[in-house]
């Protein structure tokens, strides 16, 4: 069994690389823990608890700054928690092999979406559909970069909700935050401004991870002795990684993200396919 | 409201980290306090908390108990955030729609964490 010191060290590195590339610790943590010989279901369970820690820590600052949209968050959380419960339940009954392959596929899919993505300039939603209006999905925040109050409206809640169920399912299934997918849904489907979509996704991730954790806790996969060093390591690593992130150029971050995702994705996929 | 939710999240994370660090350091200094790796076999959060509080009441403060409490606080942090949001939507914003939505999220979390 892996020693607490090793777990701590690995988690610091995972949190650091995760935060620096902007994709969260779970995506790096799960492959590394399985590489150290930990069973993938235990790795996923450990990872999802650490996701609660990093998400709640950073969400506290964003919520206070009033960038996060609480209504959008609460509405979408109804879908993500159900997805996470379903995802975690599927993990419990799945074989190791399928989980490794699923993890590899999700990483490589993120790689592709990152590779082809061209950041478009955000444009306010012109027409808000009736459901989104009924749900009061609009808001405003102060953007210090341009010194203006930005007003926005979200749209297509009827599609965003069910898609967030899928994002929650992936999060619960693989023990990750699935933040990249959530941000993509906020941006492309619901038309939220980038800052609102990132911070609101962060808020949703914590509650979604908690729903997944409840399933793993009930299944006896969460070992407090192993969870403690992982949580501390991830939080410390994420804290350091964020410090470095602000000094790097967007292009450098993107390249790092692509390399890490590509290597881990191929590694997981190959191990899944080759495993008995 | 935002300030309150931000405080709930921050305090939860900080309290949890402090307890966990204290537990781990204590464990490292005094390893005679017992085994490090324990599995919590199939308990829900309610049983987990009840056991921890009972041990605490019995004066059995050990490193592993500190760690358990730290993790419990971590798990309860997003839960407390949802609870605070529901109180806000129900009594401050007086928004029946969002009180129901938040109540649904809280209900599902309560069911999965405490009742199963």
Interface residues (C-beta under 8 A of the other chain):
Chain A: X1 X4 X49 X52 X53 X55 X56 X57 X59 X60 X61 X63 X64 X65 X66 X68 X70 X71 X74 X75 X77 X78 X81 X82 X85 X135 X136 X206 X207 X209 X210 X211 X213 X214 X215 X217 X218 X219 X220 X222 X223 X224 X225 X226 X227 X228 X229 X231 X232 X235
Chain B: X1 X2 X3 X5 X6 X7 X8 X9 X10 X12 X13 X16 X17 X20 X21 X23 X24 X35 X36 X37 X38 X39 X40 X41 X42 X43 X44 X45 X48 X64 X67 X68 X70 X71 X74 X75 X77 X78 X79 X81 X82 X85 X89 X95 X97 X98 X101 X102 X104 X105 X108 X109 X112 X113 X116
